[in-house]
Every structure is written in structure tokens, then in C-alpha cells.
Amino acid sequence: MMETGPQSNKPIEANKEKEVNLDDVYLFGRALRKIIETSGKNNTQIGQELGISPASISKWLNADAFPGEDKIKKLAEICCIDYDELNHIFMLSKKAYDAEKRFRKNPKIKTLKKKFWED
């Protein structure tokens, strides 16, 4: 038998998304740092080959921004690594980043945070 919500007769569906580990936000940046070190190149060289600034690479490393799919493919090519593996790491980080963003924008969470952590 399916459960129903408290004020409606609509069924409550289980959360279909896998749980997100917010620590994964930095997973792509850590992997990218290792990839760059292993390649023997620096941020400037990688940036030039990707057609972007070293500042953009720095943003990726710090999870302040994320690359597009075209840049991930090019990065995998430049550094001779498996695209699917790099993309998987990217997707985990991006999903965690998006979840953290939703978490921070939720007014109920902000109220709870203010109530319990800022006392």
C-alpha cells in the first residue's frame, strides 16, 4: 500500500535521486590538480591549449566554476586520460555543487541555520 501526504491523497514518492555527498563538490578540482601535475604542464599551458585563461583553470580547481563538456573532452585529450572517467568525476562534483546551491537558497534551511548555529 502506498503512503499518502498529510493534506492530500497524492502518493508520496521516494526520493529518486541518489544521495549527494557535499564533499564531492571539490572532487573534480582535486582530480584536475592531479591530472595537471601528472601531465607536467601548468595552468597557463593547459589554459592556452583549451583556449581559456589560467584564471578559469583556477576557478575549476576551487569549484568556483565548472567546464563545459567540450572543455572536458579537450582536457582529456590534452592530458591523455579517459574522457568517461573524467566526465564521471565532473558529474559527481557538479551534482554536489548544484545540491549545495539549492541547500543555501532554501529559506527554511537559512532560518534553521540562523536559529541554531548563530545563537
N, C-alpha and C positions, 0 to 999 in steps of 0.2 A: 504494500500500500504506500502511496506517495504522500509525503507531508505537504500541508498547505500553509501559506503565510498567515500571520495573525489577523489581518484585516481584509483578507481576500481569499478567494477559493482557488487562486492560481497556485500551481505546484511550485515548490521551492526546488530549484535545480542545484545540484552540487557544482562547486566551482570547477569548471572545465580546464582552467589554466593550471599548469604546474606551479607549485610554489616558487617564488622568486627569492633568491638569496641576494640581499642588497650589497653584500661584499663583492658580488660579481661585477659591479659597476667598473671596478678597476682591473678586471681580468684582461681585457683587450689591451689596455695600456701596459700592463706588466709583460704580456706576451710580445707586444710590439717592441718594447725596450730590449728584450732578449733577442728578438729577430734582428734588430738593428745592430746590436753588439756582435752577434754571430756573423752578420754579413760583412763586418769590417768597415762599414760605412758610417757616416754620421748623419744627423738630422738634416743638415744642409744638402748633402749629396742625395739622400733619399727624396727630399723635397724637390730638388731640381729634376730628378728622374720622374717624379709624379706630376710635376708642373704646379707645385704649390710651395708656399713659404715654409721655412723651418718653424715658424710660429704655429702653423696649422698642425705640424707633426707634434709639437709640444702640447697642443690642446688635446690631441688624441691620446698622448701618453698620460695626461692628467684627467681624462674622462670629462673634459670641458666641452668636447665636441666629438663627433664620430664621422668617419669617412663614408662616402657613398660606395655602392657596390663596385663601380668602375675603378675606384682607387684601391679597393681591397684586392680586386683581380690583378691590377698592375703591381701592387705591392708584393703579392705572392709571386708574380713573375720575376720581378726585380731581385727578390731575396731568395729565389729558388725554393719556395716552400709550397706545401699543398694548399690550394685555394679552399677546398672544402673544410679543412681543419681550421684555417684562419677565419673563414666565414662563420663556422660554428662558434668559435670563441667570441667573435664580434657579436653574434646574435644573443649569446648569453649576457654579455655586457650591456648591450642596447636594451634588452628586456628589463634588466635590473635598473638601468638608468631611467627608463620610462616609468617603472613601478615607483621608484623613489620620487620622481617628479609628481606623480599622482598623489603619493603619500603626503608630500609637502603642500600640495594645493588643497587638500581636503580640510574644510573648515572645522569639522568635528575633531580631527586629529590636532589641529592647531590649538583648539580650545583645551583639549585634554593636556597637551604639552604645557600650555601656559599654566593650567591648574596644578599639575603635579610636579613639573620639573623646574618651574620658575618661582616656586614659593620660597 
